[in-house]
Amino acid sequence: MSFQHQREYWQRQLRLLARHVRYASAAWSESGRRARAAELVTVFQGVNAWLRATGVDHWICYGTLLGWWREQRILAHDRDVDFAAPAGAYAVLKAAADRLPRGFTLHDTSHRHGGPKLYVSHRGWEADIYFLVEDAGSLHAILDSPNPGDTAPFPREWFYPARTVEFLGGPTQVPAEPQRYLEHTYGYTGPDAELDPVTRYYRPIRRRG
């Protein structure tokens, strides 16, 4: 890891530590959970508006899409916001960093994922931007993840054409077939889910006793 990457890594860890200290009560109090949710909504709205202004194709994905699809809100356990864009949009988004709202900062972590990967930080909270590669009619995300569903290829038509929906106070883009994509990514998508340690897909919680 280069000196620059090391410096960025430790700066990020300090931001996350400061966030943890500030919102430690979120795990125990309703007011803390509301404060955390409000911060994530702010991050979502700022980055969503920026992506729309750039004109690139984009979608909400992963946990943020699951929150929209299942509950019409950011999931209670979420700690970040997730967007996806075509790999070809990477350079456009990097060049548009100065168009982000005040207090929002673009970071490049491509060196950790073997290809394009960005995230935006605001007050210690983050929005990930994952990039999709198209190959023979399929898409897959560029991402270093232990969970196979995060990077497994899926049909292009599950994402195209994007659908415009209302979410968290404004329009955003979702995949054409959100349920298929979510089940492909996670397996089980219900609220009573646990991660299978063998398959690394989700399953209904197994009741003991």
SVG drawing of the C-alpha trace seen along z (x, -y; Angstrom):
<svg xmlns="http://www.w3.org/2000/svg" viewBox="-42 -24 46 52">
<polyline fill="none" stroke="black" stroke-width="0.4" points="0.0,0.0 1.4,-3.4 1.9,-6.2 -1.0,-8.1 -3.3,-5.0 -2.1,-4.5 -2.8,-8.1 -6.3,-7.9 -6.9,-4.6 -6.1,-6.1 -8.0,-9.3 -11.0,-7.1 -10.6,-5.1 -10.5,-8.4 -13.7,-9.5 -15.4,-6.3 -14.1,-6.4 -15.4,-9.9 -18.8,-8.8 -18.8,-5.8 -18.1,-8.0 -20.8,-10.5 -23.5,-7.9 -22.6,-5.2 -26.0,-5.6 -27.7,-4.7 -27.5,-1.0 -29.4,-1.5 -31.7,-4.5 -34.5,-5.3 -33.3,-8.9 -29.9,-7.7 -31.3,-5.4 -33.3,-8.3 -30.2,-10.5 -28.3,-7.9 -31.2,-7.4 -31.4,-11.2 -27.7,-11.3 -28.0,-8.5 -31.0,-10.2 -28.9,-13.4 -26.1,-11.4 -28.5,-9.6 -30.2,-12.9 -26.9,-14.7 -25.3,-11.9 -28.5,-10.9 -29.0,-14.5 -25.3,-14.7 -25.6,-11.5 -28.7,-12.7 -27.0,-16.0 -24.1,-14.2 -26.4,-12.5 -24.7,-9.0 -26.8,-5.9 -27.1,-4.9 -29.2,-2.8 -29.6,-2.2 -28.4,1.3 -27.5,3.7 -28.9,2.7 -30.3,-0.6 -32.3,1.1 -33.5,3.7 -34.6,1.0 -36.6,-0.7 -38.1,2.6 -39.0,4.1 -39.7,1.1 -39.6,-2.1 -36.8,-3.4 -33.2,-2.9 -32.9,0.4 -32.5,-0.1 -29.2,1.8 -27.6,0.0 -24.5,-2.0 -24.1,-3.4 -25.8,-4.0 -25.3,-2.0 -25.4,-3.1 -24.2,-1.4 -23.2,-2.9 -21.6,-1.5 -17.9,-1.2 -17.7,-3.7 -19.1,-6.4 -16.1,-6.2 -14.1,-9.0 -17.2,-11.2 -17.9,-10.9 -14.3,-11.6 -14.2,-14.7 -17.5,-15.9 -16.2,-15.7 -16.2,-19.5 -19.9,-19.5 -20.8,-17.6 -22.7,-19.5 -20.7,-21.4 -19.4,-19.1 -19.4,-16.0 -16.1,-14.5 -15.4,-11.9 -12.8,-9.2 -11.3,-6.6 -10.6,-3.1 -10.1,-1.4 -6.8,0.0 -8.6,2.2 -11.1,3.7 -9.1,4.5 -11.1,1.9 -13.1,-1.3 -14.7,-2.0 -15.7,-5.3 -17.4,-6.4 -18.6,-9.8 -18.2,-10.8 -20.2,-13.4 -19.9,-13.9 -18.4,-10.4 -21.2,-8.6 -20.7,-7.2 -22.3,-6.4 -20.6,-3.6 -20.6,-3.8 -20.0,-0.4 -19.3,0.0 -20.8,2.6 -19.0,4.4 -21.0,5.7 -20.0,9.0 -22.0,11.0 -25.4,9.6 -24.5,10.0 -23.5,7.5 -21.3,7.9 -20.0,5.6 -16.3,4.7 -16.0,5.4 -13.8,7.3 -16.3,9.2 -16.5,12.6 -20.2,12.9 -20.6,14.6 -23.9,12.8 -22.2,9.4 -20.2,10.1 -22.1,13.0 -23.1,12.0 -26.7,11.4 -28.8,10.6 -28.4,7.0 -32.2,6.7 -32.5,6.9 -31.1,3.4 -32.0,1.9 -34.0,-0.2 -33.8,-1.8 -37.0,-2.8 -37.6,-6.2 -39.3,-5.9 -39.9,-8.2 -37.6,-7.4 -36.7,-9.5 -38.3,-12.6 -37.2,-12.6 -36.8,-10.7 -34.2,-8.0 -33.3,-5.1 -33.9,-1.4 -33.2,1.7 -35.9,2.9 -36.2,6.2 -35.4,5.3 -36.8,8.5 -34.8,10.8 -31.6,8.9 -32.1,8.8 -32.8,12.6 -29.8,13.2 -27.6,11.1 -28.9,12.2 -30.9,15.4 -33.5,14.8 -34.7,11.1 -37.1,11.2 -36.5,9.1 -35.9,12.3 -32.6,13.2 -29.3,14.5 -26.1,15.1 -25.3,18.7 -21.6,19.0 -21.1,21.7 -22.9,20.4 -22.5,16.7 -26.1,16.2 -29.0,15.2 -31.6,17.6 -34.5,17.3 -33.3,17.3 -33.2,20.9 -35.0,21.1 -33.2,23.0 -34.9,25.4"/>
</svg>
